[in-house]
Amino acid sequence: MDFESLANSRLGIGMALSASRAMPRAAGYALAQRVARRVAKDRMLPMTRAIRANQWVVSGRTLSSAELDQAAYQVLANSGRFLFDLFHLPEGADAIFRLVKRDETFERMLALSAEGPLVVAGIHLGNFDLVGRALAYAGWRPQVLSVPDPNGAYEQQNEMRRQAGLEVTPVSVRSLAQAARRLKEGGVVVTGLDRPIPEPEASVRFFGEPAPLPLLHVRLAMKAGAPVVVASAPLDDDGRYRLEMSEPIPMEGDDAVANAERCAAEAERMIAARPRQWAMPHAVWPHAEAP
């Protein structure tokens, strides 16, 4: 079993969970850096190639090959740290809030969610999983639409999300109907914005280039007459995570792509501020070949 196959399996997640719980934080971060350095060196790995291409486009195609090697290492090291923090902490609000800030933005998300309906479009920046659990411990009760047909690793993570009180439903005809009902009743639905999909309905301009991004978040919001909030969970210099969110974005007219690009512009702003925390392991721009 190669590295990526192991990382995407229940076995891999189980091993990571057990090791993280038993390991001191400093040792966990050091291990994440060692693994990142090894993976970043192998440019033939699909994950490494995707990260290098993503970072290249985000930079405006300005990074050199050597700079992309360093960028890939930093992204992978941050990703390892995010996963370690996610797995290392025991369950429970007290442990979670040692690493997650309950600030004005956090409280605003809770308030907006109570007003509903609301679609939250998360991006893979920082540790949205950890901050999402903190929100759940604070009483947040959205429906979370996850990837369809999840592999072993995703299903294991979905189980951990459910344990924190989140209702996680892989995308299907049934779960989409459930999401539409929830929004009609004034509830909250969470889905992703920046994970590329194999057969996109249309291309979305993202960092100035066409990308096969989903339109699900705007389709749900347009049907329900709900705004979209784009959210991420960056790691601050003090070693704690915080919720970052856009202003509510109202849907305009019947052009789903235009609405998606307005949301994508908020994601661009967040990613551009912390590109090495954008832990996206899939090629967002399949046509881009980094040097």
N, C-alpha and C positions, 0 to 999 in steps of 0.2 A: 504494500500500500504506500503510495507516494504522499508527500507532505499535504498537498491540497485535498486529496481524498480523505486522509486522516482528519484534517481540520474540519471537513464537512460531514463527518460521521458522528453518530451518538457516542462511539468509543472515544473519539478525539475530544469531544466536549466533556465527557465524563472524566477523562484523564486531566483535562485542563481545570475542571472544577475541583477535583480532589487535590491536585498539586497546589492550586491557588489558595485553598483553605488552609493547607498545612504550611505554607511558605510565608516568611516575613515579607512585608511590603518592599523593602529595599532589595531583597533577593529576587522578588518577583519582577521588579522593574529591570534589574540587571539581566535576568534571563530573557525578558522580552527584547532587550537590545541585542543580545547575542543571536537570538533566533532571527531577528529582523536583519541583522548584518549578513547572515548566511543566505536568507531568502533573497535579499536585494541584489546579491552578487549574481544570482542566476537569472539573467535577462530572458531566458527561454521559457521560464515559468509563465503561464497565462496571467496569473495574478500580478507578477512583477511587471510584465509588459503592459497590462492594463493601467496599473498605478503610474508608470512612467508616462504613458500617453495622456492620461488624465491631467497629470501635473504639468505636462508640456502645454496642453491647450489652455489650462487655467493661467499659465504664465504669459499667455499671448504668443506662444511658440518662441519664447526668447531663451529658455534654459539650454545650456550645452549638454552634451552627453554626460560629462562628469557631474555637472550640477543635478541632472536628473537621477543619477545613481544616488547622490546624497539625499535628494528629495524622497526617492523611493524608500531609502533606509529610514528617514524620519517618519514618513507615513506609517511604515510597518511597525516601527518602535512605538509610536503613539497608539496604533491599533492594539498592539500587545498590552500596553499599559491599560487601555480602556477595558479590554477583556479581563485582565487581571483584577482590576478594581471591581468589575461587575461580579466576578466569581469569588473573590476573596472575602467580600463582606458577608456576614451572616444575615439571615432574613430578619426583618424587623425595622421599624421606623427609626429607632435610635441609631442603629448602625448606618443606615442609609444617609441620614441627615448629618452625619459626621463628614461626609464627602459632598453633599449636595446643599447648595445655598437656598434657603427659603426666603427669597428677597421680594421686592415689589413686583418684578416680572412674574415670578412664580405665583404670587397671590393673584395677579391680574389674569393669568391663565385660568385659575380656578373660578374667578368671577365671571369671565367671558363664557366659560363652559356652563355655568349655572344659568346664564341668560339665554344661550342656545337659540336656534341650531348653529352648529359650528363644525367646519371641516378643518382638521389640523394636518398639514402636510409636512412630515418630518424629513430632514436630510441627514445623511450619514456623516455628520460632523460632531466630533466629541463623543459623548456617552449618553445618547438619547435614551437608551434602554434604562440606564441607571436613574436618570432624571424622571423618566416615565414611571418608574416604580415609586420614586419619592412622591410624585403627584398622586399616584394611586393610594399610598399610605395617608395622604392628606384628604382623601375622599373623592378623587377624580375617578369617574366611571364611564370612560368612552368605550366604543367598540373599535378594536384595533384590527384593521384589515392587513393580514400578512401575505407573504408570497404563496401562490397556489402550489399544491403538491410539494410541501416543504420536505427537504432532505432531513437526515437524522439530526444534524446539528441545529437546524432551524426549529425542528419539532421540540428538541430538548430546551432550546431557549424560549419557545412559546410556552412550554410547561412552567418555566420559571416566571414568566410574565403573569401567567394565570395565578400562580401562588401568591403574587403580590396584590391580586385583586383586579387585574386587567382582563377584560373579555376579549380574547384573541380568536379571530376567525379567518382562516385562509380564504383567499378570494375564490368565490364560486358563485353560481347563479343564486343559490340560497342565501349566502352571506351578503351579497349585494342587495338583495331584496330586503334583508334584515336591516342593512345600513340605511336604505332609503326610508324605511319605516321609522328608524331611530331619529333621523333628521327631521322627518315630518312631525314627530312628537317633541321636537325641541332639544334633542340630544346631541352628542358629540361623536364624530367618527374620525379616526386617525388612520392615515395611509401614508405612503411614501411618495416623494417627488423626484428623486434623483437616481433611482435604480433603473438602468436601461432595460427595455423589454424586447423580446425577439421579434415580434410582429406588431410594431407600433401602428396606431391608427393614423398618425401623421408625425412629421418631424417638428420638434420644438427648438427654436433658437435658444442656445444656452452658451454663454461666453462667446457669443457671436457666430457660433457654428451650429448646423443642424444636428440634433441628437434624438435618438429613439426613446424618448421619455414618455411615461404614462400620462394620460389625460383623465385618469379615474377621479382624482381629487376635484378637478373642476367640473366634470360631468355630474358628480354627486351634488356639488355645491349649486350648480346652475339649476338642477332639477328641484332642489329644495329651497332655492332662494336664500341660501346661506353664504356667509363670507368664508374665505379661506385664510387661515393663519399659517405662515411658514415658520417652522421651529427647528432649533438645533440645541446642542448642549455642550458648549465649549468648556475646555479645561483652562482655568485661570492660573496665573503665576503663583498663587498661593496653594496650588495643589487641590483645589476644590472645583466642582462642576457647577454650572449655573444654567438656567433656562434662558435661551435667547429666542425672541419671537418678533415677527413683523406686526405691524398694525393689521387689523382685519382688512382683507382685500375683497371688496364687493365684486361679484361677477357682473360683467357688462355685456348686454346683447346675447347673441346666440353663437358667437365665434369661440369655440372651445380652445383653439390654438392660441388666439390672442390672449384669452384669460390665463392660459397656462404660461405664456411667456411673461405676463405681468407677475405671476407667482415666481417664475424662474429667476426674474431679476432680483427678487429678495434673497433667493438662495445664492445667487452670484455674489451679492454683497457680503453675506456671511462667510462664504468659502474664501473669497478674495482676502478677507481680513485674517484668516487662519488656514491657508491652503494645506499645511502639513497635518492638520487635524481632520482633513476630509478623508475619512477612512472608507473610501469606495473601491472595492477590489475588482469591479467589473468595468469593462471598457465603455465609457459613456459616449465616446466618439469612435465607433469602430473603424472609420476611415482614416483616423490619425495614426501615423507611424512615427513614434518618437525617435530621435537620433541615438 
